[in-house]
């Protein structure tokens, strides 16, 4: 069962849509735990009592009614719950509209007015006048068009102070207001990005307004209304020149701001292109997915499932186990899935192993944890499985299952085979079982030196306690055949720990195995039994 934690709020305008998306996920045996405005203590208790494959925070707001302010994304990251979507630091940065615009290189001219300036009646009028009227006044850090209305568009200095006062009084937690150039005539676009670099899909739509209002703006009233009651409609942009330019900008900014899984960018096109806002936590609805609904038959109730797919492919590409049901992935429009399913590793850490005689540049490698294999080794294990087509893979030392999933992914692509992973620690074994429940993997809790295989082993991966590797090889040698491949991890020579290197060297010099030590940071040796090799 895939366990998904979803955090939302009573302030959300999309509650019914959210429940429909939850129903869709649960139809594929995804267990969804929904927490509405949990206090910090309630969220911590949920995290401590349950295992979650991932968590998603449905809204960006950081204040909850009647509770002490806190950020659930920060808390989830602290407790090592994998996050669907953008990191805490990314969300903090993108929440600042002014800094985001400046950082994009595509922002409209603007001036920040602080609450202190307003209290002191020290508004920088000269700077605002230099921007040129009309201007639009908006909170610098809120989302969902909060604080935006027709009154936000200011034509002259006379109306400036009353609107600034209104915004500061309405939002007591807002400390900054952005006074930004209002561009008209112009066309507004929303460009969604789904996936992880470089495997990204984009939805490009434009806003077409219905009324003859003097100014058109995607304001708070429009945002909170049902789609049919809004003052605009979404339309797919068919001009390829505009589409390509917007996609190029959106993908570049997605990478530039180090976003992951999803994001949405609001652009405006007048004489040229400008960024209005970057949204790192877009609501999974029409504004995010309109083109995909029109062009690929995506259902609105499937958008959250797409978010989970983007996260899933990022996990798998990074050598981490993620058992999102394959039936769910297969039920989504494959034209979208094909665009997001082959990203580079996501959220990996720099390899911490120091330089050795075997690997002079460990800084070029990455890892998920200090104990597990290198991320690049996971890719190699999957590729080796696809090349060798083993029927039975035996692994010693499951740990968190990251190496195990590499074998499992290869087995799935081959269309046959099974993976048996041995883990002595019962807590680690149970955690790995939950992660790998959707895969053709059996995690066995036992002492590896007591395990008896049921048949021949085609691929043996030795990755448990280093001092046990020689004994494990001897234990399983009777179950190896002349084409079996033995993989020894941690086989670089190190002064502080050279048990694996010594074991491989001893067996090689005894004419029992061949060996090929690959120059990876921790060292990985490939070996096979020598024909007619002597027994130890």
C-alpha angles and dihedrals in degrees: 000000000000110000115211124183115205123187120196141153141234086239091068114111091205102062096128092046089050093053089050090053090048090052089052093052093047090054086069095052094263108147107219121197109195119198117188114204094332118190117240091258092049091052093048091050091051091050093048095048099045141045113231124191088206144337134223127197106213096201135034100224118121100198124077126196115266094355137100109268116259139149114245092200091059090048093049091050091049090055092046096245107154110247124223102217135006130356125255094252092048091051091050092051097045091047088070102080095191096051091043091052092048091046092051095056087222102082126129117244110276146162129218118228114194127208088244090056089050093050091048091045087234100136112167094240095166092056092047092048089052089057087058131231137301097061132169123225118213138158108265096224111029128101139210091050091289110175095018121122140132087279089061090074108086122197101183145013091261094069096041102086097045092055093045088051091049093053095047091048094047095048108040091177094056111099099177137042124198116219103198136178111266109220120210141201092030143125121243122217136188115208117189123200121200128184135020132292125318095001099072136151124200135203113200118193135161130214115241112191122218104198133069094235115153091242128027117213136160091235137171093270092054093044093054096044126091113266093254092051097051123107091240144041130220116242130184111245108237099180102105094203092056093040094051092047093050093046090049092051093045095049092046092051091045088058094038094056091043093239123169140202096359146356140161129220126200113210133180125208120204118134086336140355125289133178113236098179144340115221115201094180107040118179109254096244145091099315089056099043111023098119092047090052091051099040106030104027094247113168118226089234089061098060096092088050087056089053089054091049092053089051092045095054090047090054094048094046088053094053095254125133116249119165101195104161111266090217090063092052092046092052094060124085103283092209086071096038091053090057096052105034102089110053127153117254114300128209095000122154128228113270108262098201114112128232118289135178086259097052122027097179110045089153088076090066133073139208142197094213139001091249103041128077122280115275091240090054089057090056089049093051091053092048091047090052091052091048098045098039095211120192093203127031120185120194127186116207110029095186105165095345098250095126090040093059090054090060091042093053089052092049091051091051090049090051095227143052138070138243124219116191124189121210125175096195108079094204093053090044093054093047090051091049090056093048093046099039092115094051134081090255133124114201110201121197105216148102104282091221090061099047117110115202118222094226145340121335117224098182123024119190113191109199108136128101106341096228090057099055097093092049091047091053091051091046093055099033093097088059094053124093131204092273097045116121120217118202118198116196123199090029099140113114112254127173091225096046125013101146095119094044090050093048093051092045093050093050091046094050089047087059092242100117141016116230142204116184111203117211099245122137097257094026129244122209125197116205143167132193113271114239108256091001115170120253117245 
